[in-house]
Amino acid sequence: MNPASIGGGFNASIPNAARMYDYFLGGKDNLPVDREAGERVLKFVPEIPIGIRENRAFLARAIRFLTDQGVRQFLDIGAGLPTQDNVHQVAARYAPGSRTVYVDNDPQVLVHARALLQQSPEVLVAQGDVRRPDEIMSNEAIRAHLDFDQPIAVLLLAILHFVPDSDDPAGIVARIRAALPRGSHVAISHVAVDDRPQVAPEVERVYDNASAQFVSRMSEEIAPLFDGLELAEPGMVNLHQWRPDTRVTEPALGRARNYFLCGVGKIV
């Protein structure tokens, strides 16, 4: 699934962050208002589709790494609209029998996901808002689907840059971490604006009228999200630098100092 939405409610008259993400990916689950907003963002940051594809590739590599660590349970918060190579599909490829929960608070996302996944007994789709992590971690259906006495991997991919400072994103991660058993992991990816801070306000203005507001952060503001976690090598790095499958030439976006940071940390 693509990660992107924390704004709830269907409204065809305003851009939706999840549908905009789908548009950037080349998907079909978007409306004219989403495409118009997406084009405005691309005017300032034409490399966005590259970053999103890199985020999808990071997701797959992270899940493979996590299954190698023995993790068989995945909690994807802010899952977004279904796409190709969703979490449960990648996990099943490397560890058949793995269990996955997708959480989102966007009604359109929930309808799409439940329609697609209703025949998958190892998958649960649940309503929840990343800004209220205690409700997610105490949700009875989620706790019935996942064994909270065994390691769980929580995925917070391309979602925390839609959480304002007033909602304390580092505190959100800390509360999620506190609810997990030892041996669990948290994977995070977050847009960084180190290399192009001058366009960040323009992008923020586009999202001001969308279902979720984009928050520009520098790398030093993103690093605290990993506090309390034992980061796997190579630590917090750009997406394409995290355990690449082969020696790769940096993508066009990769020439930036920091553009889309990620990491996977363990609770010890």
C-alpha positions, 0 to 999 in steps of 0.5 A: 500500500502507499503511505500518505493519508492522515486526513479523514473524510471523503471530499471530492472538492479538496485534494486528498494526500493519499490520492495525490500520492497515488497520482505521483505513483502513476495510479488511477485512484485519483480525481482531477482536484488531486491531479491539479494539486499534484502538478502544482507540487511537481512544478516545485519538486519534479523529482517527487515520483523518483522519491516515491518509487525509492520509498516503495523500494525501501519498503520491500528491502526493509520487510525482507530485512525484518523477516530475516530478523525473524519478524512475522508481524507487521503493523502499517500505520497510515497505509494509504491506497492499495498499490503493487507489492503491498506489505503483506505481499512482500512479507509472504514472499519471504516469510509465508504465514506472516500477519499484517495490519493496515491502519488508516483513517481515510474512509476511501482508503479503508473501503478500497483496502477492505474490498481488496483484502477481505479474502486474506485471512492473514490481513486486517484493515483497521481504522485509526489515526497516527496522531492517536497512537494509544488508540491504535495500539490498544485496538481490540481487533488489532491485538487479536490479529497480532500477538503483542507478546511477539516481535512486531514491525511498525511501519511509519513510511511517508506519514510523519511529514504529515504530522505537525509539530503540535502533535509531537511526532517524536512523542507519537513514535515513543508511545508506539515504541512503549507498547511493543515488546522487545525485539520489535522494530520501527521503520520510518521514512520522512521527506527532508528539505535540507537541499531545497529549503527554499521550495518547502514553503511553496509545497506546504501551501499546496497541501494547506488546502489538502486533506493533510498538511505537509510539514517541512523538516530538516534532517536534524529535526527527523533524527529524534524520531529514531530516539530509543531505537537501536538503528540497523546499519547503515543508520538514518540515510537517504532511501536509495542508500539503505541496504541497496540490493546491488551497487547502484548509481545514485538517482537524480534525486540522490545528488541532494544532500538529504532528500528522503531519509529512512531507517529501521530501529530495534527495540532492545 
